[in-house]
Structures are given as structure tokens and as C-alpha cells.
Amino acid sequence: MNYIGIDIGSTASKVVILGDNNIKFVIPTGWNSKDTADLIKDKLLNLNIDLDNNCKIIATGYGRIAVNFAHKVITEITCHGVGGAYLAGENCTIIDVGGQDTKVIIVENNTVSDFIMNDKCSAGTGKFIEIMANRLCINIDELFNMAKIGNPVSISSMCTVFAESEIISLMGQGTKREDIASGIVDSVATKVTSLCQKKKLSSHIILTGGLSHSDYFASLLSKKLKVKVKSTTDGRYAGALGAALLAKNK
């Protein structure tokens, strides 16, 4: 029996398969979630997975409704809570920095007890970092590598559009790219911290989402929150993992 979790996010789509052979993979989310779902279906078929028999599929995420071959759809809050608790323990706080939103999820006794989400503006999300990296003509990994050695300049704008204008001004003034990159990452960490401070966090905090593998970003959050935030190697799969676990347990 294969238990499959599919998390179609705004930027990346993650798949976790729990079965005879545990498999996980990620693909970019295209402009159309239905096309992305079809690509995932083809990849599953190429892995010789029988989607009609001995298989249970749960979809979650931004484009979950587009997965018409799923047996059930479940919200990302629930799936991230289950996946995060599997990675971190039954009592934890999950900080999920996604492409279009940031979620802070409190888990107590393996159950989501509270959460807050910022989905009104891309500032404080992965999309903000992607836009700013493009403005600096570098990719996201290069931006983080530069940020580590730079001295953060202040980027005060709460809006992505105005923040981009600030960065253009800094570039025009000849500010070092490393310092701008450091300011960008610090700005995102500050906004994520502000969201976290609206909730009572547990002492065990993990980072999930596209930035989950970054020790540097986790350390920035730790300093700002004054509590340890752990990076996670497979944190970007938390939603898909939670969906697969729910498929297995239900």
C-alpha cells in the first residue's frame, strides 16, 4: 500500500510517498496548478505506482483542489501540523516560510492548538527574497551566501514594491551587494519574528518551508526571538509528509 501526500504550493510542489519504498520529490509549481498536478500524476505513474489500487492520496496546499486524482483534500495548516510534529515532536512550534505566506503553527500533544498566517503581503515570505535576489541579479542561494558575510543595511519598507525601490536606491549609491543581501534576509527575519511574537511559542521551534535548510536564517530568527529555532533538512516536505501520514493513519 502506498500513502501519498501532495502539497502544491505557490512556488514549489512537494510529494511524499510512504510505502514499500519511501520516496520524496519536489517540482516547480507552474502557472497552472492543474498542469502541475498532471505532471505529478505522470511522475507517479513512471514510478510504477498504481493510482487506482493499493493507494491512498491526500492533497494539500495552495493548489490542492487541482489534484483531481486525490482521495481527499486537507488544509495546509492541518498537514503542516502533522508533518512538523513528526519531524520535531508532539509539542512544538512550526515556522513555515512559504512562497506566498508565512505560517506559525502551535502543536500540543500532536494536535494544532493555534496558528497565525500572514497572507496579505509577500514581504516576509520566500517570494520577497526571490524578487530581491532577481533585482540583485543573483539566485537565492547566492543571496544567502552574500548575506552571511555582509553588514545588513536597513530596509524599512513593509511593502515589497517600496522595498524594491529602496534596494534600487542603495544599488545606485554603490552599496555593497553583500550588505544589501544581508539587509534583505534580515528584513524577512524581522517580519517573521513580528508574526511569531503574536503567539505564545513553545520552547521547541523548527523551521519549515523553502528556507528550512538554512542554518543562517534559523540563527537569525533565534537571535530575534531569543529562543532556539532549528533548521530542518526535510522541512520543505512538512506539508506533503503530513498529508501522507494522514493518508496512512486515516
C-alpha positions in Angstrom: 0.0 0.0 0.0 1.3 3.5 -0.9 0.3 6.5 1.1 0.9 9.7 -0.9 0.9 13.3 0.3 0.9 16.0 -2.4 1.5 19.6 -1.4 1.0 22.1 -4.2 2.4 25.3 -3.0 2.6 28.7 -4.8 6.2 28.2 -5.8 7.1 24.5 -5.4 5.1 21.3 -5.2 6.3 18.6 -2.9 5.3 14.9 -2.9 6.0 12.3 -0.2 5.3 8.6 -0.7 5.2 6.2 2.3 5.1 2.6 1.2 7.4 -0.2 0.3 9.9 2.4 -0.8 9.7 5.8 0.8 10.2 8.4 -1.9 10.0 12.2 -1.9 10.5 14.7 -4.7 9.8 18.4 -5.5 9.0 20.2 -8.8 8.4 23.8 -9.5 4.7 24.9 -9.4 3.9 26.2 -12.9 1.4 29.0 -13.7 -1.4 26.5 -13.6 -1.9 24.1 -10.6 -3.8 21.7 -12.8 -0.8 21.3 -15.1 1.4 20.8 -12.1 -1.0 18.1 -10.8 -0.8 16.4 -14.1 3.0 16.4 -14.1 2.9 14.9 -10.6 0.5 12.2 -11.8 2.8 11.3 -14.7 5.8 11.1 -12.4 3.9 8.8 -10.0 2.9 6.6 -12.9 6.5 6.5 -14.1 7.4 5.3 -10.6 5.1 2.3 -11.3 2.6 3.4 -8.7 -0.9 2.1 -9.3 -3.1 5.1 -8.6 -6.3 3.1 -8.8 -5.4 0.2 -6.4 -3.4 -0.1 -3.1 -3.0 3.6 -3.0 -4.4 6.4 -0.8 -3.7 10.1 -1.8 -4.3 13.3 0.2 -3.6 16.7 -1.4 -2.9 19.9 0.4 -1.5 23.4 -0.2 -2.4 26.3 -2.4 -3.4 24.2 -5.4 -4.8 21.1 -3.6 -8.2 21.4 -5.3 -6.5 20.8 -8.7 -5.4 17.3 -7.7 -8.4 15.6 -9.1 -6.9 12.1 -8.5 -6.6 12.7 -4.8 -9.0 10.8 -2.5 -9.2 13.7 -0.1 -8.0 17.3 0.3 -7.0 18.7 3.7 -5.9 22.2 4.6 -2.2 23.0 4.8 -2.4 24.1 8.5 -3.5 20.5 9.5 -1.0 18.8 7.2 1.9 21.1 8.3 1.0 20.5 11.9 1.1 16.7 11.5 4.3 16.8 9.4 6.0 19.3 11.7 5.1 17.3 14.8 6.6 14.1 13.1 9.8 16.0 12.5 10.0 17.8 15.8 7.9 16.1 18.4 4.4 16.2 19.7 4.8 19.6 21.3 6.4 22.2 19.1 6.1 25.4 17.2 6.4 25.3 13.4 7.5 28.4 11.5 6.7 27.8 7.8 8.1 30.4 5.4 6.4 29.7 2.1 6.4 31.3 -1.3 3.3 33.5 -0.7 2.6 33.3 3.0 4.2 32.6 6.4 2.6 30.4 8.9 3.3 29.9 12.6 1.6 26.8 13.9 1.5 25.7 17.6 1.2 21.9 18.1 0.3 20.4 21.5 0.0 16.7 22.0 0.2 16.1 18.2 -2.7 18.5 17.6 -2.7 22.0 16.2 -3.8 24.2 19.1 -3.3 27.6 17.5 -1.9 29.3 14.4 -1.4 32.6 12.7 -0.8 33.3 9.0 0.5 36.3 7.1 -1.0 36.0 3.6 -1.8 39.6 2.8 1.6 40.7 1.6 4.6 39.0 0.1 7.0 40.8 2.4 8.3 38.3 5.0 7.9 35.4 2.6 10.0 33.5 0.1 8.6 35.5 -2.8 10.1 38.7 -1.3 13.5 37.0 -1.2 13.1 35.7 -4.8 12.1 39.2 -6.1 15.0 40.9 -4.4 17.5 38.3 -5.5 16.4 38.8 -9.1 16.9 42.6 -8.6 20.5 41.9 -7.5 20.9 39.6 -10.5 21.7 36.6 -8.3 19.9 33.4 -7.2 18.6 32.7 -3.7 21.5 30.5 -2.7 23.9 33.3 -3.8 21.9 35.9 -1.9 22.2 33.9 1.4 25.9 33.3 0.9 26.4 37.0 0.4 24.1 37.8 3.4 26.4 35.8 5.7 29.4 38.0 5.0 27.6 41.3 4.7 26.6 44.0 7.2 22.9 44.5 7.0 21.6 47.8 5.7 18.2 48.9 6.9 15.3 48.2 4.6 12.4 49.8 6.3 9.5 49.5 3.8 6.8 47.0 4.7 5.7 46.7 1.1 7.6 44.6 -1.5 7.2 47.3 -4.2 8.6 50.1 -2.0 11.3 47.8 -0.6 12.5 47.1 -4.1 12.7 50.9 -4.7 14.8 51.2 -1.6 17.2 48.5 -2.9 17.4 50.2 -6.3 18.4 53.4 -4.4 21.0 51.5 -2.4 22.4 50.0 -5.6 22.6 53.5 -7.1 24.6 54.7 -4.1 27.1 52.0 -4.6 26.2 50.0 -1.5 27.9 46.6 -1.5 25.8 43.7 -2.7 26.7 41.7 0.3 25.3 44.4 2.6 22.1 44.7 0.6 21.7 40.9 0.6 22.2 40.9 4.4 19.6 43.6 4.8 17.1 41.7 2.7 17.4 38.5 4.7 17.4 40.5 8.0 14.2 42.3 6.8 12.4 39.0 6.2 13.6 37.6 9.6 12.3 40.7 11.3 8.9 40.4 9.7 8.7 36.7 10.6 9.7 37.5 14.1 6.9 40.1 14.4 4.4 37.4 13.3 5.7 34.9 15.8 5.5 37.4 18.7 1.7 37.5 18.3 1.6 33.9 19.6 2.9 32.1 22.7 5.6 29.9 21.2 6.8 26.6 22.7 10.4 26.1 23.6 10.9 23.6 20.7 10.7 25.5 17.4 11.5 24.3 13.9 11.7 26.0 10.6 9.9 24.5 7.6 9.3 25.7 4.1 11.7 26.7 1.4 14.2 28.3 3.8 14.1 25.4 6.3 17.5 24.1 5.4 19.2 27.4 6.1 21.2 27.4 9.4 21.9 31.1 8.8 18.2 32.1 8.6 17.4 29.9 11.6 20.2 31.5 13.6 18.8 35.0 12.7 15.3 34.0 13.9 16.9 32.6 17.1 18.6 35.9 17.9 15.5 37.9 17.3 13.1 35.6 19.1 15.7 34.9 21.9 14.9 31.2 21.7 16.5 28.4 19.6 15.0 27.9 16.2 16.2 24.7 14.5 16.7 24.3 10.7 15.4 21.1 9.2 16.8 19.2 6.2 13.4 17.9 5.0 11.4 20.9 6.3 10.2 21.8 2.9 8.3 18.5 2.8 6.4 19.0 6.0 3.1 19.6 4.4 3.4 16.7 2.0 4.7 14.5 4.8 1.7 15.4 7.0 -0.7 14.6 4.2 1.0 11.2 3.6 0.8 10.4 7.3 -2.8 11.4 7.4 -3.5 9.1 4.5 -1.8 6.3 6.3 -3.5 6.9 9.7 -7.0 7.5 8.3 
